[in-house]
Amino acid sequence: MITVLVEGDTDVPFVTQLCVAAGFEVRAPRVARGKPNLDPLIPGFGRAGRGSPHLVVRDLDGDAECPATWVAANAPPIAGPYFALRLAIRAVEAWFLADRASAASALRIAEHRIPSHPDAEADPKRTIVDLARTSTKPAVRNAILPIPGGSRKTGPGYEAWLLGASTTWSLERAIANSPSLARSHKRLRALHAAWKASQQ
């Protein structure tokens, strides 16, 4: 069993699949609803990692150029051996795009239009919006594209669309195109192995 903290609801299905693939059963993930709410909780999750597996997944976005720099500055000074802090680079949407076949199907566009290196996208959410502009399905465009003149970067149906699209997402396919996802998968497998060994 692993306790998970994520930024938003759309992170849940991707992080859950990541944990399950590593061998964990997942408690109902805690959704912080934004980095300002998530970051103060990281030290507590770090301490809780002394007794059981705890995972925090956070978008890097533009908070640092190098993930290692952000982690060095923000990782909890006291953390247990069963704690993991992982960064999606630059956002969980990059992990979604990394399964190019699933993303293309969900967006109703040709697969070759999906970036082959989504971790290199400066703003993966913006990438999805730009790709949706060329979708052959009006319902996709209506859900994803922001309302003209509005303040939101995405349309009102974006979250529901991404949650629906996550049902066909494959971690195995995505790992091949996202180094940050592959590293997180490797870290979670090692964490599961360490936890399992401690219980024997």
Disulfide bonds with the S-S distance in Angstrom:
none
